[in-house]
Amino acid sequence: MARILTVLKIRKIFKQYKVQLTTDAINLMDEHISRQIESMAKNCKNSNVKRLTADLFWVALGRLNQKQ
């Protein structure tokens, strides 16, 4: 499976807070983000969203009661 996150970007963010990361931690973060994105896509599908836009991002997040 292809990586979702950019490892260098993750390391840079954590380095700002002086936290070291293991390869296992980065892999777990990548898997977590992949599951989140999968959930967002399902939320869109279940809400009959054909094209996700900034205005409809609340649907992807699963906040169906926050329509503006």
C-alpha positions in Angstrom: 0.0 0.0 0.0 1.3 3.5 -0.9 2.1 5.9 1.9 -0.4 8.7 2.6 1.9 10.9 4.7 5.2 12.5 3.8 7.7 11.1 6.3 9.9 14.2 6.1 7.0 16.5 6.9 6.0 14.4 9.9 9.6 14.3 11.2 9.9 18.0 10.8 6.7 18.7 12.8 7.7 16.4 15.6 11.3 17.8 15.6 9.9 21.3 16.3 8.6 19.8 19.6 11.8 17.8 20.2 10.1 14.5 19.9 11.9 11.6 18.2 9.9 9.1 16.0 10.5 5.5 15.3 9.7 3.9 12.0 6.9 2.0 13.7 5.3 5.2 15.0 5.4 6.7 11.5 3.8 3.6 10.1 1.1 3.6 12.7 0.4 7.3 11.9 0.1 6.5 8.2 -2.3 3.6 8.9 -4.4 5.8 11.2 -4.7 8.6 8.5 -5.5 6.0 5.9 -8.4 4.8 8.0 -9.6 8.3 8.6 -9.6 9.1 4.9 -11.5 5.8 4.2 -14.1 6.9 6.8 -14.4 10.3 5.2 -14.9 8.8 1.7 -17.6 6.5 3.2 -19.3 9.5 4.8 -19.5 11.2 1.4 -20.8 8.1 -0.3 -23.5 7.5 2.4 -24.5 11.2 2.1 -24.7 11.0 -1.7 -21.9 13.5 -2.2 -20.5 13.1 -5.7 -17.8 15.8 -5.5 -16.3 16.9 -2.2 -15.7 20.6 -2.0 -14.6 22.9 0.7 -18.3 23.8 1.3 -19.2 20.1 1.8 -16.1 19.1 3.9 -18.4 18.9 7.0 -20.0 15.9 5.3 -16.7 14.1 5.0 -16.0 14.7 8.7 -19.3 13.1 9.6 -20.8 16.3 11.1 -24.2 16.0 9.3 -25.9 18.4 11.6 -23.5 21.3 10.9 -24.7 22.2 7.5 -24.2 26.0 6.9 
